[in-house]
Amino acid sequence: MKLLIQILVFITAFCVMEFMAWFTHKYVMHGFLWTLHKDHHHKKHNSWWERNDLFFIFYAIVSMTCIMLHDAETFWLGFPIGFGILAYGIAYFIVHDIFIHQRFKLFRNVNNWYAKGVRRAHKIHHKHLGKEEGECFGMLVVPFKYFKNR
């Protein structure tokens, strides 16, 4: 029973991170921490590193803290929470940084209806260079209107 609960907590943590990505992007990145996120929209730098990557480090610290504070008696949900956050971080990195922004030259020829929809939605978000009016959505839950010509 404990294993089933841990699996459900892992899946829940992963899903909650989709909400957190949307919330953080809309209200923090395009809000009071725009100064860290704007270099992601304005490519006025030659570096692979962006100040925007600090958000990744924040969630990595949260994940590692949950994993390290895991205790079989008092915080036995530390592993599934921490690894759920980690799994989302890996999925986000693969979809957003590798697939969409091509920070590594992988998955360049993926061309199915879902991939096209994710790319289209992200491109529409990036057409707004300012902090306002950038439509925000999660990485996996993209509005259906972007999945044209399936």
PyMOL CGO cylinders between C-alpha atoms (Angstrom):
from pymol import cmd
from pymol.cgo import CYLINDER

trace = [
    CYLINDER, 0.00, 0.00, 0.00, 2.87, 2.35, 0.82, 0.3, 1, 1, 1, 1, 1, 1,
    CYLINDER, 2.87, 2.35, 0.82, 4.34, 1.80, -2.67, 0.3, 1, 1, 1, 1, 1, 1,
    CYLINDER, 4.34, 1.80, -2.67, 0.99, 2.63, -4.30, 0.3, 1, 1, 1, 1, 1, 1,
    CYLINDER, 0.99, 2.63, -4.30, 0.80, 5.86, -2.30, 0.3, 1, 1, 1, 1, 1, 1,
    CYLINDER, 0.80, 5.86, -2.30, 4.36, 6.75, -3.32, 0.3, 1, 1, 1, 1, 1, 1,
    CYLINDER, 4.36, 6.75, -3.32, 3.53, 6.14, -7.00, 0.3, 1, 1, 1, 1, 1, 1,
    CYLINDER, 3.53, 6.14, -7.00, 0.43, 8.33, -6.73, 0.3, 1, 1, 1, 1, 1, 1,
    CYLINDER, 0.43, 8.33, -6.73, 2.42, 11.06, -4.96, 0.3, 1, 1, 1, 1, 1, 1,
    CYLINDER, 2.42, 11.06, -4.96, 5.10, 10.89, -7.69, 0.3, 1, 1, 1, 1, 1, 1,
    CYLINDER, 5.10, 10.89, -7.69, 2.45, 11.30, -10.42, 0.3, 1, 1, 1, 1, 1, 1,
    CYLINDER, 2.45, 11.30, -10.42, 0.74, 14.07, -8.44, 0.3, 1, 1, 1, 1, 1, 1,
    CYLINDER, 0.74, 14.07, -8.44, 4.03, 15.93, -7.94, 0.3, 1, 1, 1, 1, 1, 1,
    CYLINDER, 4.03, 15.93, -7.94, 4.72, 15.68, -11.67, 0.3, 1, 1, 1, 1, 1, 1,
    CYLINDER, 4.72, 15.68, -11.67, 1.24, 17.05, -12.49, 0.3, 1, 1, 1, 1, 1, 1,
    CYLINDER, 1.24, 17.05, -12.49, 1.44, 19.80, -9.88, 0.3, 1, 1, 1, 1, 1, 1,
    CYLINDER, 1.44, 19.80, -9.88, 4.68, 20.92, -11.52, 0.3, 1, 1, 1, 1, 1, 1,
    CYLINDER, 4.68, 20.92, -11.52, 2.77, 21.50, -14.77, 0.3, 1, 1, 1, 1, 1, 1,
    CYLINDER, 2.77, 21.50, -14.77, 0.58, 23.93, -12.83, 0.3, 1, 1, 1, 1, 1, 1,
    CYLINDER, 0.58, 23.93, -12.83, 3.64, 25.44, -11.11, 0.3, 1, 1, 1, 1, 1, 1,
    CYLINDER, 3.64, 25.44, -11.11, 5.35, 25.95, -14.48, 0.3, 1, 1, 1, 1, 1, 1,
    CYLINDER, 5.35, 25.95, -14.48, 2.29, 27.79, -15.80, 0.3, 1, 1, 1, 1, 1, 1,
    CYLINDER, 2.29, 27.79, -15.80, 1.84, 29.82, -12.59, 0.3, 1, 1, 1, 1, 1, 1,
    CYLINDER, 1.84, 29.82, -12.59, 5.52, 30.71, -12.26, 0.3, 1, 1, 1, 1, 1, 1,
    CYLINDER, 5.52, 30.71, -12.26, 5.75, 31.65, -15.92, 0.3, 1, 1, 1, 1, 1, 1,
    CYLINDER, 5.75, 31.65, -15.92, 2.66, 33.84, -15.91, 0.3, 1, 1, 1, 1, 1, 1,
    CYLINDER, 2.66, 33.84, -15.91, 2.96, 35.55, -12.53, 0.3, 1, 1, 1, 1, 1, 1,
    CYLINDER, 2.96, 35.55, -12.53, 6.66, 35.41, -11.64, 0.3, 1, 1, 1, 1, 1, 1,
    CYLINDER, 6.66, 35.41, -11.64, 8.63, 35.25, -14.90, 0.3, 1, 1, 1, 1, 1, 1,
    CYLINDER, 8.63, 35.25, -14.90, 6.31, 37.69, -16.68, 0.3, 1, 1, 1, 1, 1, 1,
    CYLINDER, 6.31, 37.69, -16.68, 5.81, 39.51, -13.39, 0.3, 1, 1, 1, 1, 1, 1,
    CYLINDER, 5.81, 39.51, -13.39, 8.20, 40.69, -10.73, 0.3, 1, 1, 1, 1, 1, 1,
    CYLINDER, 8.20, 40.69, -10.73, 11.15, 38.56, -11.95, 0.3, 1, 1, 1, 1, 1, 1,
    CYLINDER, 11.15, 38.56, -11.95, 10.91, 39.64, -15.59, 0.3, 1, 1, 1, 1, 1, 1,
    CYLINDER, 10.91, 39.64, -15.59, 14.51, 40.86, -15.29, 0.3, 1, 1, 1, 1, 1, 1,
    CYLINDER, 14.51, 40.86, -15.29, 15.61, 37.21, -15.06, 0.3, 1, 1, 1, 1, 1, 1,
    CYLINDER, 15.61, 37.21, -15.06, 13.27, 35.94, -17.78, 0.3, 1, 1, 1, 1, 1, 1,
    CYLINDER, 13.27, 35.94, -17.78, 13.54, 38.64, -20.45, 0.3, 1, 1, 1, 1, 1, 1,
    CYLINDER, 13.54, 38.64, -20.45, 16.82, 37.31, -21.86, 0.3, 1, 1, 1, 1, 1, 1,
    CYLINDER, 16.82, 37.31, -21.86, 14.84, 34.22, -22.86, 0.3, 1, 1, 1, 1, 1, 1,
    CYLINDER, 14.84, 34.22, -22.86, 12.67, 36.40, -25.12, 0.3, 1, 1, 1, 1, 1, 1,
    CYLINDER, 12.67, 36.40, -25.12, 15.42, 38.79, -26.25, 0.3, 1, 1, 1, 1, 1, 1,
    CYLINDER, 15.42, 38.79, -26.25, 18.40, 36.94, -27.65, 0.3, 1, 1, 1, 1, 1, 1,
    CYLINDER, 18.40, 36.94, -27.65, 20.85, 39.80, -27.18, 0.3, 1, 1, 1, 1, 1, 1,
    CYLINDER, 20.85, 39.80, -27.18, 23.53, 37.55, -25.76, 0.3, 1, 1, 1, 1, 1, 1,
    CYLINDER, 23.53, 37.55, -25.76, 25.98, 35.05, -27.20, 0.3, 1, 1, 1, 1, 1, 1,
    CYLINDER, 25.98, 35.05, -27.20, 26.03, 32.76, -24.19, 0.3, 1, 1, 1, 1, 1, 1,
    CYLINDER, 26.03, 32.76, -24.19, 24.43, 29.35, -23.94, 0.3, 1, 1, 1, 1, 1, 1,
    CYLINDER, 24.43, 29.35, -23.94, 23.51, 30.28, -20.37, 0.3, 1, 1, 1, 1, 1, 1,
    CYLINDER, 23.51, 30.28, -20.37, 20.57, 32.60, -19.74, 0.3, 1, 1, 1, 1, 1, 1,
    CYLINDER, 20.57, 32.60, -19.74, 19.57, 34.30, -16.50, 0.3, 1, 1, 1, 1, 1, 1,
    CYLINDER, 19.57, 34.30, -16.50, 16.25, 32.55, -17.09, 0.3, 1, 1, 1, 1, 1, 1,
    CYLINDER, 16.25, 32.55, -17.09, 18.03, 29.26, -16.25, 0.3, 1, 1, 1, 1, 1, 1,
    CYLINDER, 18.03, 29.26, -16.25, 18.03, 30.31, -12.59, 0.3, 1, 1, 1, 1, 1, 1,
    CYLINDER, 18.03, 30.31, -12.59, 14.39, 29.19, -12.42, 0.3, 1, 1, 1, 1, 1, 1,
    CYLINDER, 14.39, 29.19, -12.42, 15.55, 25.67, -13.32, 0.3, 1, 1, 1, 1, 1, 1,
    CYLINDER, 15.55, 25.67, -13.32, 18.12, 25.82, -10.53, 0.3, 1, 1, 1, 1, 1, 1,
    CYLINDER, 18.12, 25.82, -10.53, 15.44, 26.89, -8.02, 0.3, 1, 1, 1, 1, 1, 1,
    CYLINDER, 15.44, 26.89, -8.02, 13.25, 23.87, -8.79, 0.3, 1, 1, 1, 1, 1, 1,
    CYLINDER, 13.25, 23.87, -8.79, 16.30, 21.58, -8.83, 0.3, 1, 1, 1, 1, 1, 1,
    CYLINDER, 16.30, 21.58, -8.83, 17.10, 22.75, -5.30, 0.3, 1, 1, 1, 1, 1, 1,
    CYLINDER, 17.10, 22.75, -5.30, 13.51, 22.08, -4.20, 0.3, 1, 1, 1, 1, 1, 1,
    CYLINDER, 13.51, 22.08, -4.20, 13.70, 18.59, -5.72, 0.3, 1, 1, 1, 1, 1, 1,
    CYLINDER, 13.70, 18.59, -5.72, 17.09, 17.79, -4.16, 0.3, 1, 1, 1, 1, 1, 1,
    CYLINDER, 17.09, 17.79, -4.16, 15.93, 19.09, -0.78, 0.3, 1, 1, 1, 1, 1, 1,
    CYLINDER, 15.93, 19.09, -0.78, 12.90, 16.78, -0.79, 0.3, 1, 1, 1, 1, 1, 1,
    CYLINDER, 12.90, 16.78, -0.79, 15.09, 13.82, -1.76, 0.3, 1, 1, 1, 1, 1, 1,
    CYLINDER, 15.09, 13.82, -1.76, 17.79, 14.61, 0.82, 0.3, 1, 1, 1, 1, 1, 1,
    CYLINDER, 17.79, 14.61, 0.82, 15.26, 15.20, 3.63, 0.3, 1, 1, 1, 1, 1, 1,
    CYLINDER, 15.26, 15.20, 3.63, 13.61, 11.86, 2.92, 0.3, 1, 1, 1, 1, 1, 1,
    CYLINDER, 13.61, 11.86, 2.92, 13.30, 9.80, 6.07, 0.3, 1, 1, 1, 1, 1, 1,
    CYLINDER, 13.30, 9.80, 6.07, 11.62, 6.40, 6.30, 0.3, 1, 1, 1, 1, 1, 1,
    CYLINDER, 11.62, 6.40, 6.30, 9.82, 7.42, 9.50, 0.3, 1, 1, 1, 1, 1, 1,
    CYLINDER, 9.82, 7.42, 9.50, 9.00, 11.12, 9.30, 0.3, 1, 1, 1, 1, 1, 1,
    CYLINDER, 9.00, 11.12, 9.30, 9.20, 12.26, 5.65, 0.3, 1, 1, 1, 1, 1, 1,
    CYLINDER, 9.20, 12.26, 5.65, 8.75, 9.08, 3.64, 0.3, 1, 1, 1, 1, 1, 1,
    CYLINDER, 8.75, 9.08, 3.64, 7.09, 11.05, 0.84, 0.3, 1, 1, 1, 1, 1, 1,
    CYLINDER, 7.09, 11.05, 0.84, 10.32, 12.98, 0.23, 0.3, 1, 1, 1, 1, 1, 1,
    CYLINDER, 10.32, 12.98, 0.23, 11.46, 10.56, -2.48, 0.3, 1, 1, 1, 1, 1, 1,
    CYLINDER, 11.46, 10.56, -2.48, 8.27, 10.53, -4.56, 0.3, 1, 1, 1, 1, 1, 1,
    CYLINDER, 8.27, 10.53, -4.56, 7.85, 14.32, -4.28, 0.3, 1, 1, 1, 1, 1, 1,
    CYLINDER, 7.85, 14.32, -4.28, 11.48, 15.02, -5.11, 0.3, 1, 1, 1, 1, 1, 1,
    CYLINDER, 11.48, 15.02, -5.11, 11.64, 12.52, -7.96, 0.3, 1, 1, 1, 1, 1, 1,
    CYLINDER, 11.64, 12.52, -7.96, 8.28, 13.74, -9.33, 0.3, 1, 1, 1, 1, 1, 1,
    CYLINDER, 8.28, 13.74, -9.33, 9.72, 17.28, -9.50, 0.3, 1, 1, 1, 1, 1, 1,
    CYLINDER, 9.72, 17.28, -9.50, 12.92, 15.89, -11.03, 0.3, 1, 1, 1, 1, 1, 1,
    CYLINDER, 12.92, 15.89, -11.03, 10.98, 13.91, -13.66, 0.3, 1, 1, 1, 1, 1, 1,
    CYLINDER, 10.98, 13.91, -13.66, 9.04, 17.03, -14.62, 0.3, 1, 1, 1, 1, 1, 1,
    CYLINDER, 9.04, 17.03, -14.62, 12.28, 19.00, -14.81, 0.3, 1, 1, 1, 1, 1, 1,
    CYLINDER, 12.28, 19.00, -14.81, 13.78, 16.42, -17.16, 0.3, 1, 1, 1, 1, 1, 1,
    CYLINDER, 13.78, 16.42, -17.16, 10.62, 16.37, -19.31, 0.3, 1, 1, 1, 1, 1, 1,
    CYLINDER, 10.62, 16.37, -19.31, 10.55, 20.17, -19.39, 0.3, 1, 1, 1, 1, 1, 1,
    CYLINDER, 10.55, 20.17, -19.39, 14.22, 20.36, -20.35, 0.3, 1, 1, 1, 1, 1, 1,
    CYLINDER, 14.22, 20.36, -20.35, 13.73, 17.85, -23.16, 0.3, 1, 1, 1, 1, 1, 1,
    CYLINDER, 13.73, 17.85, -23.16, 10.59, 19.51, -24.55, 0.3, 1, 1, 1, 1, 1, 1,
    CYLINDER, 10.59, 19.51, -24.55, 11.40, 23.18, -23.99, 0.3, 1, 1, 1, 1, 1, 1,
    CYLINDER, 11.40, 23.18, -23.99, 15.16, 23.51, -24.17, 0.3, 1, 1, 1, 1, 1, 1,
    CYLINDER, 15.16, 23.51, -24.17, 16.08, 20.67, -26.51, 0.3, 1, 1, 1, 1, 1, 1,
    CYLINDER, 16.08, 20.67, -26.51, 12.99, 20.14, -28.70, 0.3, 1, 1, 1, 1, 1, 1,
    CYLINDER, 12.99, 20.14, -28.70, 11.62, 23.69, -28.98, 0.3, 1, 1, 1, 1, 1, 1,
    CYLINDER, 11.62, 23.69, -28.98, 14.66, 25.95, -28.56, 0.3, 1, 1, 1, 1, 1, 1,
    CYLINDER, 14.66, 25.95, -28.56, 17.24, 23.49, -29.92, 0.3, 1, 1, 1, 1, 1, 1,
    CYLINDER, 17.24, 23.49, -29.92, 19.85, 24.26, -27.27, 0.3, 1, 1, 1, 1, 1, 1,
    CYLINDER, 19.85, 24.26, -27.27, 21.18, 20.85, -28.27, 0.3, 1, 1, 1, 1, 1, 1,
    CYLINDER, 21.18, 20.85, -28.27, 20.66, 19.74, -31.85, 0.3, 1, 1, 1, 1, 1, 1,
    CYLINDER, 20.66, 19.74, -31.85, 18.37, 16.79, -31.13, 0.3, 1, 1, 1, 1, 1, 1,
    CYLINDER, 18.37, 16.79, -31.13, 14.79, 15.98, -32.17, 0.3, 1, 1, 1, 1, 1, 1,
    CYLINDER, 14.79, 15.98, -32.17, 15.01, 18.38, -35.12, 0.3, 1, 1, 1, 1, 1, 1,
    CYLINDER, 15.01, 18.38, -35.12, 12.95, 16.19, -37.46, 0.3, 1, 1, 1, 1, 1, 1,
    CYLINDER, 12.95, 16.19, -37.46, 10.07, 15.35, -35.10, 0.3, 1, 1, 1, 1, 1, 1,
    CYLINDER, 10.07, 15.35, -35.10, 7.04, 16.44, -37.07, 0.3, 1, 1, 1, 1, 1, 1,
    CYLINDER, 7.04, 16.44, -37.07, 3.85, 14.85, -35.70, 0.3, 1, 1, 1, 1, 1, 1,
    CYLINDER, 3.85, 14.85, -35.70, 0.66, 16.80, -34.87, 0.3, 1, 1, 1, 1, 1, 1,
    CYLINDER, 0.66, 16.80, -34.87, 1.47, 17.13, -31.15, 0.3, 1, 1, 1, 1, 1, 1,
    CYLINDER, 1.47, 17.13, -31.15, 5.01, 18.39, -31.83, 0.3, 1, 1, 1, 1, 1, 1,
    CYLINDER, 5.01, 18.39, -31.83, 3.71, 20.92, -34.34, 0.3, 1, 1, 1, 1, 1, 1,
    CYLINDER, 3.71, 20.92, -34.34, 1.09, 22.14, -31.83, 0.3, 1, 1, 1, 1, 1, 1,
    CYLINDER, 1.09, 22.14, -31.83, 3.63, 22.56, -29.04, 0.3, 1, 1, 1, 1, 1, 1,
    CYLINDER, 3.63, 22.56, -29.04, 6.02, 24.44, -31.34, 0.3, 1, 1, 1, 1, 1, 1,
    CYLINDER, 6.02, 24.44, -31.34, 3.20, 26.64, -32.68, 0.3, 1, 1, 1, 1, 1, 1,
    CYLINDER, 3.20, 26.64, -32.68, 1.97, 27.54, -29.20, 0.3, 1, 1, 1, 1, 1, 1,
    CYLINDER, 1.97, 27.54, -29.20, 5.47, 28.37, -28.01, 0.3, 1, 1, 1, 1, 1, 1,
    CYLINDER, 5.47, 28.37, -28.01, 6.20, 30.46, -31.10, 0.3, 1, 1, 1, 1, 1, 1,
    CYLINDER, 6.20, 30.46, -31.10, 3.03, 32.48, -30.48, 0.3, 1, 1, 1, 1, 1, 1,
    CYLINDER, 3.03, 32.48, -30.48, 4.14, 33.05, -26.89, 0.3, 1, 1, 1, 1, 1, 1,
    CYLINDER, 4.14, 33.05, -26.89, 7.59, 34.24, -28.01, 0.3, 1, 1, 1, 1, 1, 1,
    CYLINDER, 7.59, 34.24, -28.01, 6.22, 36.70, -30.57, 0.3, 1, 1, 1, 1, 1, 1,
    CYLINDER, 6.22, 36.70, -30.57, 5.49, 38.98, -27.58, 0.3, 1, 1, 1, 1, 1, 1,
    CYLINDER, 5.49, 38.98, -27.58, 8.85, 40.40, -26.59, 0.3, 1, 1, 1, 1, 1, 1,
    CYLINDER, 8.85, 40.40, -26.59, 7.57, 42.36, -23.62, 0.3, 1, 1, 1, 1, 1, 1,
    CYLINDER, 7.57, 42.36, -23.62, 6.50, 41.25, -20.20, 0.3, 1, 1, 1, 1, 1, 1,
    CYLINDER, 6.50, 41.25, -20.20, 2.80, 41.85, -20.95, 0.3, 1, 1, 1, 1, 1, 1,
    CYLINDER, 2.80, 41.85, -20.95, 0.46, 39.99, -23.30, 0.3, 1, 1, 1, 1, 1, 1,
    CYLINDER, 0.46, 39.99, -23.30, 2.50, 36.80, -23.53, 0.3, 1, 1, 1, 1, 1, 1,
    CYLINDER, 2.50, 36.80, -23.53, -0.05, 34.00, -23.48, 0.3, 1, 1, 1, 1, 1, 1,
    CYLINDER, -0.05, 34.00, -23.48, 1.14, 31.44, -20.95, 0.3, 1, 1, 1, 1, 1, 1,
    CYLINDER, 1.14, 31.44, -20.95, 0.44, 27.72, -20.77, 0.3, 1, 1, 1, 1, 1, 1,
    CYLINDER, 0.44, 27.72, -20.77, 2.11, 24.62, -19.43, 0.3, 1, 1, 1, 1, 1, 1,
    CYLINDER, 2.11, 24.62, -19.43, 4.55, 22.39, -21.26, 0.3, 1, 1, 1, 1, 1, 1,
    CYLINDER, 4.55, 22.39, -21.26, 2.28, 19.37, -21.66, 0.3, 1, 1, 1, 1, 1, 1,
    CYLINDER, 2.28, 19.37, -21.66, -1.16, 20.94, -21.43, 0.3, 1, 1, 1, 1, 1, 1,
    CYLINDER, -1.16, 20.94, -21.43, -1.28, 23.18, -24.49, 0.3, 1, 1, 1, 1, 1, 1,
    CYLINDER, -1.28, 23.18, -24.49, -4.62, 24.67, -25.62, 0.3, 1, 1, 1, 1, 1, 1,
    CYLINDER, -4.62, 24.67, -25.62, -6.30, 22.55, -28.30, 0.3, 1, 1, 1, 1, 1, 1,
    CYLINDER, -6.30, 22.55, -28.30, -6.48, 25.49, -30.72, 0.3, 1, 1, 1, 1, 1, 1,
    CYLINDER, -6.48, 25.49, -30.72, -2.77, 25.06, -31.49, 0.3, 1, 1, 1, 1, 1, 1,
    CYLINDER, -2.77, 25.06, -31.49, -3.20, 21.50, -32.77, 0.3, 1, 1, 1, 1, 1, 1,
    CYLINDER, -3.20, 21.50, -32.77, -4.38, 22.28, -36.29, 0.3, 1, 1, 1, 1, 1, 1,
    CYLINDER, -4.38, 22.28, -36.29, -4.28, 19.87, -39.23, 0.3, 1, 1, 1, 1, 1, 1,
    CYLINDER, -4.28, 19.87, -39.23, -3.95, 16.66, -37.26, 0.3, 1, 1, 1, 1, 1, 1,
]
cmd.load_cgo(trace, "trace")
